[in-house]
Amino acid sequence: GLLLSVGQMRDVNAIYTGQTVVVPTDLGQEKKYEVASRRNGERYTITLTLTTRIEPSEGSEVFFQVVNRIFNSVVKRFMGLERIRRDYFNPNAVIDISRHR
């Protein structure tokens, strides 16, 4: 969707959780960004406004969503692991067990 265009906002490191844009620092006052749709090139304005601070000690659902997004990104991009069901595997470290069938 259009919020994937948050990557066009060079001065904001943001994570989109599906319904919330989470940024690691206080943006101060609200910020507006012009972004273009990938499909038809239409220009839109996205406004980011601070609504809530997420504290890890609260155990909020949004906090766990953000940590999960960061974890999945690190595992896939930097460690090269692939997810199969609930586990992660290294496709380059396959052990072939020929007798097992």
C-alpha positions in Angstrom: 0.0 0.0 0.0 0.7 3.6 0.1 2.3 3.5 3.6 5.1 1.4 2.2 6.1 4.7 0.6 7.3 5.7 4.1 10.7 4.6 2.8 10.6 7.7 0.6 10.7 9.8 3.8 14.5 10.0 4.1 14.6 11.7 7.5 12.4 9.1 9.3 13.3 5.5 10.2 9.9 4.0 10.4 8.3 0.6 10.9 4.8 0.0 9.7 3.0 -2.6 11.8 -0.1 -2.9 9.6 -2.0 -0.1 11.2 0.5 2.1 13.0 3.7 3.8 11.9 6.3 3.6 14.6 9.4 5.8 14.7 12.2 5.5 17.3 12.5 9.2 18.1 10.1 12.1 18.8 9.2 13.9 15.6 8.3 17.0 17.4 5.5 18.7 15.7 3.5 16.9 13.0 5.3 16.3 9.8 3.9 16.1 6.3 5.4 14.1 3.4 4.5 14.1 -0.3 4.7 10.5 -1.6 3.8 9.0 -5.0 1.7 5.9 -5.6 3.6 3.1 -7.3 0.6 2.1 -9.3 -0.5 5.3 -11.0 2.0 7.9 -9.9 -0.7 10.0 -8.1 0.8 12.3 -5.3 -0.5 12.0 -1.8 0.3 13.8 1.5 1.0 11.6 4.5 0.9 13.4 7.9 2.7 11.8 10.9 1.6 13.0 14.3 2.7 11.7 17.7 -0.2 10.0 19.3 1.3 7.6 21.9 4.7 6.6 23.3 5.4 2.9 23.5 7.2 1.8 26.6 8.7 -1.8 26.7 7.8 -2.2 30.4 4.1 -1.9 29.6 4.1 -5.1 27.5 1.9 -3.5 24.9 0.8 -5.4 21.8 2.3 -2.7 19.5 5.7 -3.0 21.3 5.7 -6.8 20.6 4.7 -6.2 17.0 7.6 -3.8 16.5 10.1 -6.1 18.1 8.8 -9.0 16.0 9.2 -6.9 12.8 12.8 -6.0 13.7 13.6 -9.6 14.7 12.2 -11.0 11.4 14.1 -8.4 9.4 17.4 -9.2 11.1 16.9 -13.0 10.7 16.1 -12.8 7.0 18.2 -10.0 5.7 21.4 -10.2 7.8 21.5 -13.8 8.9 20.1 -15.3 5.6 17.7 -17.7 7.4 14.4 -18.8 6.0 11.3 -19.4 8.0 9.5 -22.7 7.8 6.4 -22.8 9.9 7.6 -21.4 13.3 11.3 -22.2 12.9 14.2 -20.6 11.1 16.7 -22.6 9.0 19.9 -21.8 7.1 19.4 -23.1 3.5 23.2 -23.1 3.0 23.8 -25.5 5.9 21.7 -28.4 4.6 22.6 -31.9 5.8 21.7 -34.6 3.4 20.6 -37.8 5.1 20.4 -40.3 2.2 19.3 -43.3 4.2 16.4 -41.5 5.9 13.2 -41.9 3.8 
